[in-house]
């Protein structure tokens, strides 16, 4: 349990940062026509902030289920990359741990639990971080469901900046090598271009292009060789 507490403390700044985002998600769900129970269930079962907000916007616009599912798949496809990166640490664990941590895996949990080339992971540390973040997200959603309709022009308060702020807080501390910086810069440029071109697969395109460029730089600049 001590490890679980450490995990909860490690992720607590990111949990606080995501509260405005959760409030926005809860409020948007009601605005999109979902009942309070359906709105809360979306956060409890889907548990994917960016995907939820996009899906809610599409529901409100009357877009079909197939398009919503495809868009959600593209947005959350980065979790496949997270899973691949953490596979050496997660795969030796029992099935109950793999299923639990797989459900709780978010950008924030990946940021605190991914150990890179290390082969061991304390599952209780990851569970403490992931579960506390899950509770924070759902409590924020409940707050948005309860109070969202009482606050006028909630969408004009800039709460959606919490999305950008959270990812900035995750990415910036990880920029410790030139190849990572290259990846970040390429991802920024490609994601902006894709957004301007209104490409739904923009996130996936930016991610894959950024990783390829970062790996290319590391290989041909002999970055990995210098670190040995």
C-alpha positions as CSV (number, residue, x, y, z in Angstrom):
1,X,0.0,0.0,0.0
2,X,2.9,2.3,0.5
3,X,3.8,2.0,-3.1
4,X,0.2,2.8,-4.1
5,X,0.4,6.0,-2.0
6,X,3.7,6.9,-3.7
7,X,2.0,6.4,-7.1
8,X,-0.9,8.6,-6.1
9,X,1.4,11.4,-4.9
10,X,3.5,11.2,-8.0
11,X,0.5,11.7,-10.3
12,X,-1.3,14.2,-8.0
13,X,-0.1,17.4,-9.9
14,X,-1.4,15.9,-13.1
15,X,-4.7,14.9,-11.4
16,X,-5.2,18.5,-10.2
17,X,-4.4,19.8,-13.7
18,X,-7.0,17.7,-15.3
19,X,-9.9,18.8,-13.0
20,X,-11.0,21.7,-15.3
21,X,-10.9,19.2,-18.2
22,X,-13.1,16.8,-16.3
23,X,-15.6,19.5,-15.4
24,X,-15.8,20.5,-19.1
25,X,-16.4,16.9,-20.1
26,X,-19.2,16.5,-17.6
27,X,-20.9,19.7,-18.7
28,X,-20.5,19.0,-22.4
29,X,-22.0,15.5,-21.9
30,X,-25.2,17.1,-20.5
31,X,-25.2,19.7,-23.2
32,X,-24.9,17.0,-25.8
33,X,-28.2,15.4,-24.6
34,X,-26.9,12.7,-22.3
35,X,-28.5,12.0,-19.0
36,X,-26.4,12.5,-15.8
37,X,-26.1,8.7,-15.5
38,X,-24.9,8.3,-19.1
39,X,-22.6,11.2,-18.7
40,X,-20.9,9.8,-15.6
41,X,-20.8,6.3,-17.2
42,X,-18.9,7.7,-20.2
43,X,-16.1,8.8,-17.9
44,X,-16.3,5.7,-15.8
45,X,-16.1,3.3,-18.8
46,X,-14.4,5.2,-21.6
47,X,-12.0,7.1,-19.4
48,X,-10.3,9.0,-22.2
49,X,-10.6,12.8,-22.0
50,X,-9.7,13.9,-25.5
51,X,-11.8,11.1,-27.1
52,X,-14.8,11.9,-24.8
53,X,-14.8,15.6,-25.7
54,X,-14.5,14.9,-29.5
55,X,-17.2,12.2,-29.3
56,X,-19.5,14.4,-27.4
57,X,-19.1,17.1,-30.0
58,X,-19.9,14.6,-32.7
59,X,-22.9,13.3,-30.8
60,X,-24.2,16.9,-30.5
61,X,-23.7,17.4,-34.2
62,X,-25.7,14.3,-35.0
63,X,-22.8,12.4,-36.6
64,X,-23.3,8.6,-37.0
65,X,-22.0,6.0,-34.6
66,X,-19.5,4.4,-37.0
67,X,-17.8,7.8,-37.6
68,X,-17.7,8.4,-33.8
69,X,-16.1,5.0,-33.2
70,X,-13.5,5.4,-36.0
71,X,-12.6,8.9,-34.7
72,X,-12.3,7.7,-31.2
73,X,-10.1,4.8,-32.3
74,X,-7.7,7.2,-34.1
75,X,-7.5,9.6,-31.1
76,X,-6.8,6.8,-28.6
77,X,-4.4,4.9,-30.9
78,X,-1.5,6.4,-29.1
79,X,-2.3,4.0,-26.2
80,X,-1.2,1.2,-28.4
81,X,2.3,2.8,-28.5
82,X,2.2,3.2,-24.7
83,X,1.4,-0.4,-24.4
84,X,4.2,-1.4,-26.7
85,X,6.7,0.7,-24.8
86,X,5.7,-0.7,-21.4
87,X,5.3,-4.3,-22.6
88,X,8.6,-5.5,-21.1
89,X,7.5,-4.3,-17.7
90,X,3.9,-5.3,-17.8
91,X,3.9,-8.7,-19.6
92,X,5.6,-10.6,-16.7
93,X,2.7,-9.6,-14.4
94,X,-0.3,-11.8,-13.8
95,X,-3.4,-11.4,-16.0
96,X,-5.3,-9.5,-13.4
97,X,-2.6,-6.9,-13.2
98,X,-2.3,-6.6,-17.0
99,X,-6.0,-6.0,-17.4
100,X,-6.2,-3.5,-14.5
101,X,-3.2,-1.5,-15.6
102,X,-4.3,-1.7,-19.2
103,X,-7.6,-0.1,-18.3
104,X,-6.0,2.6,-16.1
105,X,-3.2,3.4,-18.7
106,X,-3.4,7.1,-19.6
107,X,-0.9,9.7,-20.8
108,X,-0.4,10.7,-17.2
109,X,0.1,7.2,-15.9
110,X,2.6,6.5,-18.7
111,X,4.5,9.6,-17.7
112,X,5.1,8.4,-14.2
113,X,5.2,4.7,-14.6
114,X,7.2,4.1,-17.8
115,X,10.7,3.0,-16.8
116,X,12.3,3.0,-20.2
117,X,14.8,0.1,-20.5
118,X,14.2,-1.0,-16.9
119,X,12.5,-4.4,-16.7
120,X,10.7,-4.2,-13.4
121,X,7.7,-2.2,-12.4
122,X,5.9,-2.1,-9.0
123,X,2.3,-2.8,-10.0
124,X,1.0,-1.2,-6.8
125,X,2.8,2.0,-7.7
126,X,1.2,2.1,-11.1
127,X,-2.2,1.1,-9.6
128,X,-2.0,3.9,-7.0
129,X,-1.2,6.5,-9.7
130,X,-3.8,5.2,-12.2
131,X,-6.6,4.6,-9.8
132,X,-6.2,8.0,-8.0
133,X,-6.2,9.7,-11.4
134,X,-9.3,7.7,-12.4
135,X,-11.1,8.9,-9.2
136,X,-10.0,12.5,-9.9
137,X,-11.3,12.4,-13.4
138,X,-14.7,10.9,-12.4
139,X,-15.1,13.3,-9.5
140,X,-14.4,16.2,-11.8
141,X,-16.9,14.9,-14.3
142,X,-19.5,14.6,-11.6
143,X,-18.8,18.2,-10.6
144,X,-19.3,19.3,-14.2
145,X,-22.5,17.3,-14.5
146,X,-23.8,18.9,-11.2
147,X,-22.7,22.5,-11.6
148,X,-22.1,22.9,-15.3
149,X,-25.6,24.0,-16.2
150,X,-25.5,26.6,-13.4
151,X,-22.4,28.3,-14.8
152,X,-23.2,30.5,-17.8
153,X,-20.8,30.3,-20.8
154,X,-18.7,27.6,-19.3
155,X,-17.2,26.8,-22.6
156,X,-15.9,30.4,-22.8
157,X,-13.9,30.2,-19.6
158,X,-10.9,28.6,-21.3
159,X,-11.2,25.4,-19.3
160,X,-10.1,23.5,-22.4
161,X,-6.6,24.9,-22.0
162,X,-6.3,22.3,-19.3
163,X,-5.9,19.8,-22.1
164,X,-2.9,21.6,-23.5
165,X,-1.4,22.4,-20.1
166,X,-1.6,18.8,-19.0
167,X,0.3,17.5,-22.1
168,X,2.8,20.3,-21.8
169,X,3.5,19.2,-18.2
170,X,4.0,15.6,-19.3
171,X,6.2,16.3,-22.4
172,X,8.5,19.1,-21.2
173,X,10.3,17.1,-18.4
174,X,10.9,14.3,-20.9
175,X,12.9,16.5,-23.3
176,X,16.3,15.5,-22.1
177,X,18.0,14.4,-25.4
178,X,18.3,16.1,-28.8
179,X,16.3,13.2,-30.4
180,X,13.4,13.8,-28.1
181,X,13.5,17.5,-28.9
182,X,13.4,16.7,-32.6
183,X,10.4,14.5,-32.0
184,X,8.6,17.1,-30.1
185,X,9.2,19.9,-32.7
186,X,8.2,17.6,-35.6
187,X,5.1,16.5,-33.7
188,X,4.1,20.2,-33.1
189,X,4.5,21.2,-36.8
190,X,2.8,18.1,-38.2
191,X,-0.1,18.3,-35.8
192,X,-0.7,22.0,-36.6
193,X,-0.6,21.2,-40.4
194,X,-3.0,18.3,-39.9
195,X,-5.3,20.5,-37.9
196,X,-5.4,23.1,-40.6
197,X,-6.1,20.4,-43.2
198,X,-8.8,19.0,-40.9
199,X,-7.4,15.5,-41.0
200,X,-9.0,13.2,-38.4
201,X,-5.9,11.0,-38.3
202,X,-3.7,14.0,-37.6
203,X,-2.7,12.8,-34.1
204,X,-1.6,9.4,-35.5
205,X,0.2,10.9,-38.4
206,X,2.1,13.4,-36.2
207,X,3.0,10.7,-33.7
208,X,4.4,8.3,-36.2
209,X,6.3,11.0,-38.1
210,X,7.8,12.5,-35.0
211,X,9.0,9.1,-33.7
212,X,10.5,8.3,-37.1
213,X,12.3,11.6,-37.2
214,X,13.6,11.2,-33.6
215,X,14.8,7.7,-34.3
216,X,16.5,8.8,-37.5
217,X,18.3,11.6,-35.7
218,X,19.4,9.4,-32.9
219,X,20.7,6.8,-35.3
220,X,22.6,9.1,-37.6
221,X,23.9,11.4,-35.0
222,X,25.2,8.4,-33.0
223,X,23.3,9.8,-29.9
224,X,22.8,6.4,-28.4
225,X,26.4,5.5,-28.9
226,X,27.6,8.5,-27.1
227,X,25.5,7.7,-24.1
228,X,26.9,4.3,-23.6
